[in-house]
Amino acid sequence: MLLLTGEYEHTLDEKGRLFVSNKLRSQIDSQEHGGDFYMVMGANGILCLYPEKYFQQIALAGAPRTAAPDEAVAFERMSFALASKVELDRQGRLLLNEKLRRRASLKGDITLVGVRDHIELWNSEDWERYVGDHMSQYQHQSMQARQTVMHKEIQEL
């Protein structure tokens, strides 16, 4: 199972390259999950990096079953057109071309966020705003999740 966690702040260099932290990369077993990544435009316009084997599973799963035929075609078209296989250079940097940076509104300071099976790339200011806007909701959900686990443990006694 893949469990990517943490937030890592980096800066785009003058050539549009972004360093992907060793701490984040070390969470990915390249034998199990693949050594390369797929760059994908994700939900809410967030640029995402998926280890290659996870992206392949998502790509093969196809459109949601509830999608109408024309929605399924659009989903597949967008999923493959907006995805690209990428490799990190020897220094662990990823090249983000101008079109990707523009579509995802990325510039300057970037925060990489581990989100279970993928890495999200956020403008650092946008990420901080998102955290601030969602912190109380997260704390409430975290407390409920902990209570659920504790309740299950008590029942198992």
C-alpha positions, 0 to 999 in steps of 0.5 A, a space after each residue: 500500500 502507498 501512503 504519501 504524507 507531509 508537506 514540503 516547501 520548494 521554489 521553482 528555479 529559473 528554468 521551471 524545475 522543481 525539486 521533489 524532496 528526498 523525504 517524499 520520494 523515499 516513501 515510494 517503493 520504486 519496485 512496487 509503484 514504479 520509478 517514474 511519475 505521471 503528471 496529471 491535472 487533478 481536482 480543482 485544478 491542482 497538478 498531481 504526480 502519481 507513481 506510474 503504476 498507480 496512474 495506470 490503475 486509475 487510467 484503466 479504471 476509466 470513467 465513473 460508472 454513473 457517467 453518461 456516454 458523452 461524459 465518459 468520452 470527455 473524461 477519457 479524452 481529458 484524462 489522457 490528454 492532460 497527463 504526461 509521463 515525467 522523470 526526475 533528473 539526477 538531482 531529483 528535479 522535475 521540469 514543469 513546462 510553461 503550459 502546465 505552470 499556467 494551467 495550475 497557476 504555479 509560480 515561485 514558492 511551491 508546496 508539495 503535499 503527500 496525499 495518500 497515493 499521489 503528490 499535489 503541487 500547490 502555490 505555497 500561499 494557496 496551500 496555506 489559505 486552504 489549510 486555514 479554511 479547512 482546519 476546523 473541519 479537519 479537526 472535527 473529522 479527525 476527532 470523529 475518526 479517532 472516536 470511531 477507532 476507539 469505539 471499535 477497540 472497546 467492542 473488540 475487548 
